[in-house]
Amino acid sequence: MSADLSPGLKSIRNIGIMAHIDAGKTTTTERILFYTGRTHRMGEVNEGTTEMDWMEQERERGITITSAATTCSWREHWINIIDTPGHVDFTAEVERSLRVLDGGIIVFSGVEMVESQSEAVWRQADRYRIPRLAFVNKLDRVESSYRGTVEMIEDRLGVVAVPLHLPYRDEDRRLQGMVDLLERRLITWDAESKGVRYALSPVPNSMLEDVAAYRQRAIERVAEFDERIMEAYVEGREVGVEAFHAALRNACIQHGLVPVLGGAAFQNQGIQPLLDAVVRYLPSPADLAAVRGVRGDVARRPDAEEPFCALAFKVAMDRYAGRLVFSRVYSGQVRAGDQVLNSSTGQVLRLSKIFRMHANERMPLEKAQAGDIVAVVGSREISTGDTLCDRAAPILLEKIEFPEPVVFVAIEPRTEAEEGTLLQGLAGLACEDPTFRVTVDEATNQTIIAGMGELHLEVLVRRLREEYGISALVGQPQVAYRETLCAPVVVEEKFARQMGGRGQYGHVIVRFEPLGRGSGFHFTDAVKHDEIPKEYRRAVEAGLEETLTNGPLAGYPLVDIGAVLLGGSFHPVDSSELAFRAAAAAALHKAYSTGKFSLLEPVMEGEVITPGEYLGEVMEDLARRRGVIRELESRETFQIIFVAVPLKETFGYATRLRSLTQGRATYTLRVAQYETVPEGLEKEIIKSRGY
């Protein structure tokens, strides 16, 4: 299939491959590309030869940092794949990919089974209602457990799993192949051809009982959602293979059933059945409902004949093409050179180029149409979350929400001459990554960069050096604390100024009250209509929002606070929006001096996986870091510690954990919530900020 030939909508699959770090996601993707003929040599993570992890840092570290898109074909179907990072610091890459995907493959390690980041990714996919397959990887490891992983998927993720495979092992528990439960046959892969050739044979006698039990279990689960399968099952008739596939496809798309397959990607086993499952069970764009706009009753069906509509979900700076914008086309079609409307900004722009992407390689296209995932170059700037559409039929799609950064560092150029280049480089990185922020501290005039973790900022600083040639000076990582109100307080404030001939007058009475964690800021208008005009009430809300950026304790943003506008007054001549904004800001500052406030810190939750012999030292170290052990679980030779620990205490933890366990332990922590800082530590933080 050539780069410029688009298949029918029903033959397209837009899928993402997601997993916990080290579950084998990129290895699985590399095998998919090899067996579909997209690549002619098999990339290996440990050799730094992967196609999808194309950045030098990704190959060195052996992890995925940015989501990469590619396209391949399998059994006359066109599969657009986005390979996403597994590390929690790069969660934005997963978030924006999920927003535009139709289906997903979640890769689980058969050794560690369902890990915390696997669960986090699963919940992200739940939020977007994405049908998905589960692939249990690493079954070549003797300590792996396919059945244990299936049970854990059901227990921890709360879903109905439909196992389609069982692993076949020899007496020494070495993986010999996978049994297809539905077809009742053993699949074995030829090592010499790197798994390209495989053989089908009868199920070994030792497995007949297990195969019959698991096959019946799969049929029972699908029968609950399909009358024809239920009828055949109740009457004791043989369930037809094609009827089962059709019923499971519907149950997967409509009811969230999860087909589970297994294999060992590194040993080239299990990939072809996984590709078959993608084609059989995951939805095409034609199976999806119309996308709806956020304003008015506007919708677009997934059809090339509808007006054009696309969502920009990622921006990448390309050395040769400039600003590449990855976009999902939901309806209609567009040609290179066409003019479209960016309905998020109201600007009309020309799409000068359209590309189909394979990692960092670009293939020019004449047009893109409904169902496509492409990269475009526009005559004006397009940002992540912008909607591109037909000028004659505007629509605005919901933007993509990203988490707030939690770690920041000061950064400065080595010489004054490099300052302009540094700011240019930071601006380029910030436009690519919505969780990376660049600000200037007004008190110190320092440039501050903020991100999702130490690794996130480390990667970006290195990209500055490699892509922009800037070796910047970077400070120690700092925590992005927040401040909040502890008890309700009512304040009254008048803003009255005489400026030349005309005065400025605004008068407000506001009750500030604490809200639950994660609530942000909430404004309630409780004023009688004739007391303050509507436009001035909107100005009060805007004035408060602007002032929330600097709290009273240490200048951190104020969060989880409600403001109720109770009353006030206005002057028919002297009042203005500006006066009411100023009155609102003054009211909040008054609350700063009369109310009680506290400092909040980000708390990480996740798991530490350690060999049993190091459990005592690891738990002792976590206790010193103010860690709270939530649960302890034993699996084979290792222990899993489920823990909550303040972000501040995790700086340098990777090095310490390696040292304690001779490099054998791993951990995954993600920011879960903000909690009140202990009083003694709060005073220390406030003092260090010079307050």
N, C-alpha and C positions, 0 to 999 in steps of 0.2 A: 504494500500500500504506500503510495507516494505521500510526501509531506503535505501536498496541496489537495489531496483527495479526502473529503470527509465522508464517512459512511452514513447510513440512515441512523436516526436517533435511537432506534431500538437496539442497534448494534454497538452503542457507545457505553463504556463504563468509566465513570470518574471516581477513582478510589484513592484513599490515603493508606499508607502503611505506618502504623504507630506501635509504640512499645515502650517498656521500661528500658533504661540504658543497659546495654550488653545482653539484651534478650535475643539478638541476632537479626534485627530488623533490616539493617543495610545489607547483610549477607543474603537474606531472603530476597531483597529487591534485586541484587546483582544476579542471582540465579534466575529470577523471572526475566530479566533483560536478556540473559544468555539463551534460555530455552525458547524465547519468543523470536530469537534471531535479531534482536535490537542491537546486541553487541556480539563480537566474535571471539572475545576472550573473557574469562571469568574474573571479575575483580575481587580482591581479597582485602578485608579490613586490616588484618595483621601485616600485610605486605605494603599497604598504602597505595593499592592499585585500583581502588573502587572508582566507578564511573560517577555515581551520585554524590559521594563525598569528594568533590573536586577541589575544594579549597586546601591549600597546603596545611593549614592548621588542623583541618578535619582528618587528613591522612596521617599527620604526626600523632595526634592525640587518640586516633581510633574512635572518634565520636562524630555524630552528625551535629552541625552547628546551625546551618540554614536549611530550610525545606527546599528540595530540588524537584523540578517537574520533568517528566519524560512521557513518551507515548510509545506503545508497542501494540502488536496485534496477536490475537490467539483465537483459533477456530472461527475466523471471519468476523471477529469482534475487535473493535478499536478500544484500547484501554489507556486512558490518561491516568498516570500515577504521580502522586506527590509523596515523596519520602520525607518524613518529618523527624526532628530531633527527639531523643529520649530523655535528655537531661532537663531537669526542672528549670534551669536558668533560661532556657530557650522555649518556654511554654507558649510565648506569643506566636511562634512559628506553627505550633500545633493548632492554636486557636484560630488563626486566620485561614489555615488550610481546611479545617473542619467546616468553616462557614460556607465554603463553596463546593464541598464534596457531596457525592450522592451515596457513597458506601465506603466501608473501611475494612481493612484487615488488621486485627490486633494480634501482635505476636507475643506469645508468652514463653518464657523459658520453662521447660519441663523439670528443671532442677529447682529453681527458686519459686516457680509457680506464679501466683498472683502477687506481684510486688506493689508497693505504694504508688509508684508512678504509673503502673499499668492501670490501677484503680482510678487515679486522677484523670488519665487520658480517657478511660471508659466513661467517666462522669461528664467529661467535656463533650464526648460524642452523644451521650444521652441528651444533653442540652439542645443539640441540633437535630435530635431524632434521626440519627444516621444508622441505617441497617448495617450490620457488620458480621464478619466471619472471625472465628478464633483459630489461630494456627499455633499448635503446641510444638515448639522447636526444641532442639538439643536432646532429642530422644536417643541419640547415639551414646549419651552419657549413662553409665550403668546406674547412677543414683537417681536418674530422672523418673518421673511418674506421670504418665499420660492420664491415667484414671484419677489420680489425686488432683491433677490440675483441673480436669473437667468438674470434679466435685467442688473444688475451691472457686471456680468461675461462677457456679450456681450459688454457693453459700455467700461469698463475699460480694458478688456483683448483683445478686438478686435477679438472675435471668433464667430462662429455660434453655438449657444447652442441649443440642442434638448431636451426639457424637456420630461421625460418619466413618471413622477409622478406629482400628486397634493396632498397637505395635506388635510385631512378631519378633521375639528374641530367642537366641539359642540358650543353652544351659548356663553359659557364663554371662547372661544378660546383655550380650552384644546384639545390637539392632540388626535384623536381617531384612526387614521390609515392613510394609504396612498392609493390613487387611482392610479391604473395601467392604464394609458391612452390608451395604445395599446389594452389591453385585456378588457378594460372597466369594471373593477371590483374593489371592495374595499378590501384592505388587512388589517386585524386587528390582532394584536399580543396578545397572551395569557400571561398575567403578571405572573400567577402562575408558568408556565413552563419556566420563564425567556426568553420568546420570542421564544422558540424552536418550539412551536405549533403556527400556525396562521390559520386564517379562511378567505375564499374568499366569498364575497357576492356582490349583485348588487350595482351599484353606487346609492347613496342617491339622491332623486329627486332634492334636493336643489343644487346639483352640476352638474346636467346633462348638463346645458348650458355651464358652464366653461369647463367641460371635453370635450365636442364636439369641442369647439373653440381651446383648447390647443392640442387636438389630431390632428385636421386638420393642425395646425401650425407645429407639428412634422413631419407629412407626407409631407407637402409642402417643408420643408427644406431638407428632404432626397430625395424627387423627383427630386430636382435640380441636383443631382449627380447620378441618376439611371434612365435609360430609361424605364424599366418595371414598376417601381413605378409611374413615370410621366404619362405613358400611361394609367394605371388603374385610376389614379387620374383625368386626363382630361376626360376620358370616364365615370366617375362617378361610376366605379366599386369598390367594397370593396377591400381594399389592404390586401393581405394575411399576416398573422403575421410572418411566416417564411421568406417570401420574404422581409418584412420590416427589420427583424433582419439582413439578409444577406446584404441588401443595406446599412444599418446604419453601420455595421461592416466595409464594404469597405470604406464608406465615412469617418469614424473615422480614419482608418489606412492611407488612401491615401490622404485625403483632409482636415484633421484636425477638422472635426465636433466633438462637445463635447456632448455626452449623459449626461443628468443631472438627478440624482436621489435624493431622500430625505429621511430623517428619524430622529431618535433621538437615537444615539448609547447608551447613558447612560440609556435610558428607554427600550433598547433592541428592537427597532423598525427600520426596513428598511435594515437590514444587508443581509438577504437572497437574496432579489432582487439585491443588490449591487454585491454579489458574482455571481449571474446569469449573470449580465452585464459584469463582468470581463471575464467570459468564452465566452460570446457571441460576445463582441465587441473589446476586446483588442487583439493584435497580438500574435501569437506563434512565436518561433524562426524561424519556417519554412516560415513565412510570410515576413521575413526580407531579405534585400539584403545582398550579401556577404560582409564581412569586408575586407577592403583594407589595405595593408601595406603602410608605408610612403616612402619606397624606392623601386623603380622599379614597374613594373606592376604585383604585387603579390596580390592575393585575396583568401579568404577561404569561401566557401559556408557553411551554417549551416547544416552540414551533418556528421553523425558519421563515414562515409567512407572516408571523406577527411583527410588530414594530421592534426595532433593535433595542436591546437592554443588556447591560453587562455590569458586573461589580469588580472594581479594582481591589485585589486582596493583598498585593505585595509589591513593593517598589525595590528594584535592585539597580545599583549604579554599575553600568557596563563600560569597560575601558574604551570600547569601539562604538557601541550603539548609543551610549549616553544613558539616559534614564529609562530603564525598561520597566514597564508596569504589567505585572501578571494579572490577567483578568479572566473571569468566568463569564461566558456568554450564555444568558438564560433564554433569550428569544431573538428572533430575527436574524439578520446577517449584516455584515459590514465589510467593505472593501478597503484595502490600503489606499489612502488618499481621500477617503470620505470625511465629511465634516459631521461631528456629533456634538451633543450637548453634555457637558459635565453638570448634572442637575444638582450636585452638592455645592458647587460654587456659582452656578448660573452662567459659566463661560462656554462659549462655542469654541471647539478646537478641531484641528485636522489630525486624523490618525495617519501619520506619514508612513509607518511601517507596521507590519504584523508578522510575528514569528511563532513557529512551533518550537518548543524548547526541549533539549535533551541535556539535563544538568546545565552546564554553562555554554553549550553549543546552540547556535541559532539557525533555524531553517526558514527562509522567507516564505510567506504565504500571500496569495492574492486576496483571500477573504477569510473571515471567520464566521461561523454561524452557530445557532442554538446547540448547546451541548459541548462546545469547544472550550478548552482551557489554553489560552495563548498569552504571549507577551506582546504589548503594543508600545509604540513610541508616538507621543503626541506633540503637537506644536506648542501646547501650554502644559504647565505642570499638572500632574494627576497624583493624588495622594491615596494612601491606603484607606479603603472604605468608601471611596468616591463612586458614584453611580454614573455610568456612561449610557446615553440613550439617544433615540431618534429625536431630532429637534422638533418634529411635528407632533410627537406623542410622548411628552415628558413623564418620567416616573422617578421617584426617589426611593431607593431601597434602604433598609435598616443598616446603620453603620456597624462596624465590628468593635466590640468592647474589649479593651485590654487592661490587665492589672497594672496598678501603680508601682513604680520602682521602689525598692526598699533599701538599697545600698548606694552610697555616693562617695566620690573622691574628688579632691581638688586636682586640677591638671593645668600645667602651664608649659609654654615653649621653652626650649633651652636658650634661645636667643630672641631678642625683640623682632628681628627680621622674619622669624618663623611664625609670628603671631597670626598674621592673616591666613597663612596656609593651614595652621592648626584649626582656626575657626571654620575655614572652608571644609576641611576634612571632617570635623565634628558634625557640621550641618549635613554633609553627605551621608554619614552613618545614621544620624537621627531621622533623616527622611526615609531610610530603609527600615529602621527598627522602631516601632511605636512604643516599645518599653524602655527606650534609651532617651534620656532627657538631658539637655544642655541648658544651664542657667548661669547667671552671674550673681554672686553673693554681693548685695548692695553694701554691706558693712565692710567687707575686706577687698572688694573688687576682684575676687578670684573667680575663675571659670570652674564651675562644678558640673561633673557628669554623674548621672544616676542610672542604675540598672537593676536587674533582678537578682544579682548575686556577684560574688567575687570572680567566678569563672567568666560570667557574662562580660564584666568590665575588662578583665584581663584579655579576653579574645578581641574586644573592640580596640583596646589600646595597641595591641599587636597589629591589627588591621590598619590602624593609622600609620604605623611604621612601614608596613609592607606595601600598602596601596597608595599612600600619600607621601611617603618618605619623611615622616615626622617622628623623631625620637623625643617624645614629650616627657616632662618630669611629672610623676604621679604621686599623690599623697597616700596616706594610709586609708583603708576603707572605713567609712563611717556609716552608722545606722540612720535611716530616715525615720526618726521618731515622729509621733503625732501628739497633739494636745487635745484635751476634751474637758467639757464642763461637768462638774460633779453634782450640782444641785441647782434647781430653778432659780432664776433671778429676774426681777422686773426693773427696767430702767426707762426713764423719760429723758428725752434730749431735744433741745431746740437749736437749730442752726439759723442765726440771724446776722446778716452782714449788710453793710451799706457800701455799694460799689458804684462810685460816680453818682449818676442820677437815679439808678434803679437799685433796689435792695434784693437780697436773697433770703428767702424764708422757708424753713422746713421744720416741722414739729412731729415727733413720733413717740409712741409708747410701745415698747417691745418686751415681750416675755421670752427669755432664753431658757431652754430646758434640755437636759441630757437625753440622748437617744441610745438605742441598743447598738452594740458593736457592729460595725459594717454598714450603718445607716447613712453615713455621709452627712449632708446638710439638707434640711427640709424646712421650707418656708410656708407658713399658713397665713392667709389674709383673713382676719376676723374683724375688719373695720366696716362700719356702716357706710353705705355707698356715698352719702352726701358729706361724710366727714373728711375724706381725702379722695381726690379724683383717681381714677384707675391708673393713669399713666404714671402718677407719682408713687403709687403702691408698687408698680413694677420696678421703679427706680430704687425703692427701698430694698427690694430683694437683690437687685444688682449690686447696690452699695455694700450690702452685707457679704455677698459672695466674694467681692474683691478684697474685703478686709480679712477674710478667713485664712489668708495665706500666712499670716504671722501671728502666732498665739502669744499669750502674755508671759508664759513661763520661760521659754527659751527660743522663741521665734519660729517654732515649727508650725506647720499647718494645723488648723483647728478642725476636728472631725466629730461626727456623731452628735451633732447639735441641732436642735430645732429652734426656729424663731417664729413667734406668733405676733403679728402686728395687731395690737389691741386697739390703738386709736392714735389721735394726733390732731393737727389742724393745718390749714393752709391759708395763704393770702392770695386773693384773686389777682393781684398785680405782681407781687414780689416772688411768689413761689415758682419753682422750676424743678425739672428733673434733677439738675445738678445739686440744688439745695437739699432735696430729699436724699440723694445719694450720700451727701456729706453728713446729714443728720443721722442716717443709718450707721455710717462708719463710726461717728462719734458715740452713738448709743452702744455699739459693740465694745469700743474702747472703755466706756464707762463700766460696762459689765466686767471687763478685764480687772478693774480695780476693786469692784465690789463682790464679784462671784468667786467661787472656789473651783480651781482647775487642777487637773492632774496630767501627768505625762504617760503616753502609751508607747509600748515597744512591739515590734513585729515578733511573733513567736512561730518558730518552724515546727512542723510535725512530719513524721516519716519513720523510717526504720533504719536500724544499723544491723547488718548481717555479719556475724563473726563466728569463726570456729569456736567450739565449746571451751577449749582450754584457755581462751583469752577473755571469757565472759566477765569474770570478776574485775579485771583491769579496765575493761571498756565501760562497765557500769559505774565504777568508781570515778572515772574521768568525766562521764556524763553528769554525775551528781555534783562534781566540782563546777560544772558549767551551768548550774541551776536547771538541769534537765529533770523532767518528770517522766518516770517510766509508766507507760499506760498499759503495756501488756508484754509478756515474754512467751515466745513460742519456740518449741524444739522441732527441727526438721533434719532427719538423718544425722549428719556430723556437725551441723552448725545451729546456731541460736539466732533468733530474730528478736531484736529489742524494738518495740514500738514506743517512740519517745516524743515528747514535746520539749523544745529547748529554745531559749531566746536567741534571736538572730545574732546579737552582739557576741554571744559566747561561741558561735560557730566559726568565727574568723580563725583561719589556720587549722581547722579541725581535720582536714584531709591529711595534712602532714603528720599530725599527732596520732591519728588512727593508724596510719601506715606504720609508724614507729612502734605503737603498742602491739600490733598483730603481725609484724614482719610482712606487711603488705597484703595480708590475706583477707582482711575485712573490707566491706564496702558499705556505703550509706547513701540514702536518698532523703533529702529534707526539702520541704517546700513551705512557703509562708502560708499559714493557715488562718491566723487572726492576729489582732492587736490586743494586748493585755496591759493592765496598769503596771508601771515600773515600781519596784519596791522603794520605799521612802528614802532610805539612805543613798541608793543609787541615783534616785531622781535629783537629789541635791548636788551630787557629784557632776551629773550631766549638765545641769543648769549652770553650775560654776564654770565648767569647761567651756561653755558657750559665751561666758563673759556677762551673764545676766545676774 
